[in-house]
């Protein structure tokens, strides 16, 4: 049984889609987590929750939780303002507007990274640690999802892959430049929601090799709202339906994508 001495938990979409009504639930979750029996031997904690949804230019809805076991001799956290390590003592919870909290670095990706979106919450939240003399960065990241299957299947790499690649490159370059400024190479771990996808264009191409596509247009704007792939040689049997939020293989969807998911590994070459 694993007995970790340093626990890092990175969350995205803190509070869900309805932030105003979910804040209380987040508070309850944090309180119960910190008081849990499983964490009673962790005497130092740091929690960062970016919850200020009214600040649309900076809001990321990211949440970082760190728990340090009582057996850890030395635990320090980096202050990005003073550029120095500070002792990590006691339990601190930073919620709401955390812009002025200097023991973290938080950035929302520029709007030009996702030109097709009016706004997004995507970004990263980073901390730097010195645990018993070992220095490292922990980066919570949230990259863009595929907002429309119809757009994602048009080409490879898709426009969404390009968006994710641009944002991830931005973070890596930021970390690299920081190392140059500090004159030391600090190892880092990036974990969060990368929203990586398979090569949807090739997946659809393989699934519909013997079909004919039928493009259904929206009555509102005339744009394609759905594509239905049918086998004409088999009484126009519907094989696959793709919509903005729909991807349905009618014969054996669960068996094809869940029970036998390993067969699609080769279609995962990109962001």
NORVENUR-V901718 format. One record per residue. RES is the residue in one small letter. PSI is psi in radians with two decimals (999 if undefined). Layout:
BEGIN
res=RES psi=PSI
res=RES psi=PSI
END
This chain:
BEGIN
res=x psi=2.28
res=x psi=2.45
res=x psi=1.32
res=x psi=2.62
res=x psi=-0.27
res=x psi=2.10
res=x psi=2.24
res=x psi=2.22
res=x psi=2.11
res=x psi=2.21
res=x psi=2.66
res=x psi=2.79
res=x psi=0.79
res=x psi=2.18
res=x psi=-0.08
res=x psi=-2.76
res=x psi=-0.42
res=x psi=1.46
res=x psi=-0.75
res=x psi=-0.73
res=x psi=-0.09
res=x psi=-0.14
res=x psi=-0.76
res=x psi=-0.69
res=x psi=-0.65
res=x psi=-0.77
res=x psi=-0.77
res=x psi=-0.73
res=x psi=-0.81
res=x psi=-0.78
res=x psi=-0.77
res=x psi=-0.66
res=x psi=-0.81
res=x psi=-0.46
res=x psi=0.08
res=x psi=2.66
res=x psi=-0.61
res=x psi=-0.42
res=x psi=0.25
res=x psi=-0.41
res=x psi=0.05
res=x psi=1.80
res=x psi=-0.07
res=x psi=2.31
res=x psi=2.55
res=x psi=2.26
res=x psi=2.29
res=x psi=2.05
res=x psi=1.97
res=x psi=1.70
res=x psi=0.00
res=x psi=1.42
res=x psi=-0.22
res=x psi=-0.30
res=x psi=1.36
res=x psi=-0.44
res=x psi=-0.28
res=x psi=-0.20
res=x psi=2.22
res=x psi=-0.28
res=x psi=0.52
res=x psi=2.63
res=x psi=2.18
res=x psi=2.27
res=x psi=2.32
res=x psi=2.31
res=x psi=2.21
res=x psi=2.18
res=x psi=2.64
res=x psi=-0.33
res=x psi=-0.17
res=x psi=2.10
res=x psi=-0.93
res=x psi=2.14
res=x psi=2.05
res=x psi=2.62
res=x psi=2.51
res=x psi=2.40
res=x psi=1.96
res=x psi=-0.24
res=x psi=-0.85
res=x psi=-0.19
res=x psi=0.93
res=x psi=2.68
res=x psi=2.47
res=x psi=2.57
res=x psi=2.38
res=x psi=1.85
res=x psi=2.55
res=x psi=-2.82
res=x psi=2.15
res=x psi=2.37
res=x psi=2.06
res=x psi=2.04
res=x psi=3.05
res=x psi=-2.20
res=x psi=1.97
res=x psi=0.39
res=x psi=-0.61
res=x psi=0.01
res=x psi=2.01
res=x psi=-0.08
res=x psi=0.25
res=x psi=2.80
res=x psi=2.14
res=x psi=2.31
res=x psi=2.30
res=x psi=2.36
res=x psi=2.47
res=x psi=2.58
res=x psi=-0.54
res=x psi=-0.23
res=x psi=-0.49
res=x psi=1.21
res=x psi=-0.37
res=x psi=-0.07
res=x psi=2.40
res=x psi=-0.65
res=x psi=2.85
res=x psi=2.92
res=x psi=0.20
res=x psi=2.46
res=x psi=-2.75
res=x psi=2.73
res=x psi=2.11
res=x psi=2.50
res=x psi=2.76
res=x psi=2.39
res=x psi=2.66
res=x psi=1.79
res=x psi=1.92
res=x psi=0.68
res=x psi=-0.10
res=x psi=2.11
res=x psi=2.36
res=x psi=2.74
res=x psi=2.54
res=x psi=2.15
res=x psi=2.09
res=x psi=2.13
res=x psi=2.55
res=x psi=1.92
res=x psi=2.94
res=x psi=2.50
res=x psi=3.02
res=x psi=1.80
res=x psi=-0.45
res=x psi=2.12
res=x psi=-0.58
res=x psi=-0.67
res=x psi=-0.61
res=x psi=-0.50
res=x psi=-0.06
res=x psi=-0.65
res=x psi=2.97
res=x psi=2.23
res=x psi=2.66
res=x psi=2.94
res=x psi=-0.56
res=x psi=-0.62
res=x psi=-0.72
res=x psi=-0.71
res=x psi=-0.80
res=x psi=-0.71
res=x psi=-0.75
res=x psi=-0.76
res=x psi=-0.74
res=x psi=-0.70
res=x psi=-0.68
res=x psi=-0.77
res=x psi=-0.78
res=x psi=-0.69
res=x psi=-0.63
res=x psi=-0.75
res=x psi=-0.69
res=x psi=-0.79
res=x psi=-0.59
res=x psi=-0.69
res=x psi=-0.71
res=x psi=-0.66
res=x psi=-0.62
res=x psi=-0.12
res=x psi=0.62
res=x psi=2.53
res=x psi=2.02
res=x psi=2.12
res=x psi=2.62
res=x psi=2.70
res=x psi=2.15
res=x psi=2.09
res=x psi=2.45
res=x psi=-2.40
res=x psi=1.71
res=x psi=-0.32
res=x psi=0.55
res=x psi=2.57
res=x psi=2.79
res=x psi=2.99
res=x psi=1.50
res=x psi=-0.59
res=x psi=-0.82
res=x psi=-0.59
res=x psi=-0.83
res=x psi=-0.70
res=x psi=-0.70
res=x psi=-0.72
res=x psi=-0.42
res=x psi=0.45
res=x psi=-0.55
res=x psi=0.46
res=x psi=2.99
res=x psi=2.24
res=x psi=2.44
res=x psi=2.03
res=x psi=2.10
res=x psi=2.18
res=x psi=2.58
res=x psi=2.46
res=x psi=-0.35
res=x psi=-0.86
res=x psi=-0.01
res=x psi=-0.02
res=x psi=2.73
res=x psi=2.15
res=x psi=-0.27
res=x psi=2.56
res=x psi=2.20
res=x psi=2.16
res=x psi=2.13
res=x psi=2.68
res=x psi=1.85
res=x psi=-0.55
res=x psi=-0.11
res=x psi=0.90
res=x psi=0.66
res=x psi=0.65
res=x psi=2.31
res=x psi=2.17
res=x psi=-0.81
res=x psi=2.44
res=x psi=2.22
res=x psi=2.15
res=x psi=-3.10
res=x psi=-0.78
res=x psi=0.29
res=x psi=2.39
res=x psi=1.72
res=x psi=1.93
res=x psi=1.90
res=x psi=-0.55
res=x psi=-0.90
res=x psi=1.00
res=x psi=-0.94
res=x psi=-0.77
res=x psi=-0.59
res=x psi=-0.71
res=x psi=-0.31
res=x psi=-0.98
res=x psi=-0.55
res=x psi=0.79
res=x psi=-0.40
res=x psi=-0.43
res=x psi=-0.25
res=x psi=0.09
res=x psi=-0.64
res=x psi=-0.21
res=x psi=0.31
res=x psi=0.98
res=x psi=0.00
res=x psi=3.03
res=x psi=999
END
